[in-house]
Amino acid sequence: MVNGRNKGASYEREIAKMLFDELGISFKRDLEQYRAGAHADLIADDPDFPFTLELKRYKDGPIGGSPSWWAQVEVAAEREGKIPCLIYKYDRKQNRCVMPLSAVMDGGQGKIETDLETFCFITREKM
């Protein structure tokens, strides 16, 4: 049986490395996420990083991720004064990133979903 906490922690480390490789920004896991709610999964060492990140790794699930995951990252982002971004991966699928359309288009309504490389491009443009 798979240990969900270990799977999540491993995924957080994997994404932190990928983001460092793409953005040159170091990320650390926020261990407060296990003690209290409304915390990001990864914290950037650059205070100008505009997103609050929630990461999920599951066998399968709905396109766009679970609505409860999005609600979770929205609360954390509001607390931090940043833009919510949900990064998720299902088994044998690519990483997917969900963020508000307003992150890329002024006045945009709704959400967009991209791959990780496009998310990193958007992040570089915002920074």
HUGI-V886248 format. One record per residue. N is the residue number from 1. SS is DSSP state (h for helix, s for strand, l for the rest). PHI is phi in degrees with one decimal (* if undefined). Layout:
N;SS;PHI
N;SS;PHI
This chain:
1;l;*
2;l;-81.6
3;l;-84.0
4;h;-60.8
5;h;-66.5
6;h;-65.6
7;h;-62.4
8;h;-65.5
9;h;-63.7
10;h;-63.4
11;h;-64.9
12;h;-60.5
13;h;-65.3
14;h;-61.5
15;h;-67.5
16;h;-57.2
17;h;-67.5
18;h;-62.5
19;h;-66.3
20;h;-62.0
21;h;-60.5
22;h;-84.1
23;h;-111.4
24;l;72.0
25;l;-112.3
26;l;-83.3
27;s;-127.0
28;s;-125.7
29;s;-72.6
30;l;-94.3
31;l;-71.4
32;h;-64.4
33;h;-58.6
34;h;-85.4
35;h;-96.4
36;l;-143.6
37;l;-81.8
38;l;61.1
39;l;-125.1
40;l;-68.9
41;l;-77.3
42;s;-125.6
43;s;-118.5
44;s;-80.0
45;l;-79.6
46;l;-102.2
47;l;-64.2
48;l;-83.5
49;l;-60.9
50;l;-84.5
51;s;-113.1
52;s;-101.0
53;s;-106.5
54;s;-117.5
55;s;-115.6
56;s;-136.7
57;s;-131.9
58;s;-135.9
59;l;-61.8
60;l;-160.1
61;l;167.5
62;l;-76.4
63;l;-60.4
64;l;87.0
65;l;81.0
66;l;-74.8
67;h;-56.1
68;h;-68.2
69;h;-65.7
70;h;-64.9
71;h;-59.9
72;h;-62.5
73;h;-72.6
74;h;-63.1
75;h;-63.1
76;h;-63.4
77;h;-65.8
78;h;-62.4
79;h;-60.8
80;h;-92.5
81;l;69.9
82;l;-126.7
83;s;-91.5
84;s;-72.9
85;s;-144.5
86;s;-100.0
87;s;-112.7
88;s;-136.8
89;s;-147.8
90;s;-103.1
91;l;-51.8
92;l;61.2
93;l;-125.5
94;l;-78.9
95;l;-62.8
96;s;-127.1
97;s;-124.8
98;s;-116.1
99;s;-149.1
100;s;-66.2
101;h;-59.4
102;h;-62.9
103;h;-67.7
104;l;-121.4
105;l;-146.0
106;l;-54.9
107;l;77.3
108;l;-64.0
109;l;-111.7
110;l;93.2
111;s;-126.5
112;s;-124.8
113;s;-125.2
114;s;-133.5
115;l;-84.2
116;h;-66.1
117;h;-63.7
118;h;-67.6
119;h;-57.4
120;h;-65.5
121;h;-60.8
122;h;-60.4
123;h;-60.9
124;h;-59.8
125;h;-64.8
126;h;-71.7
127;l;-85.9
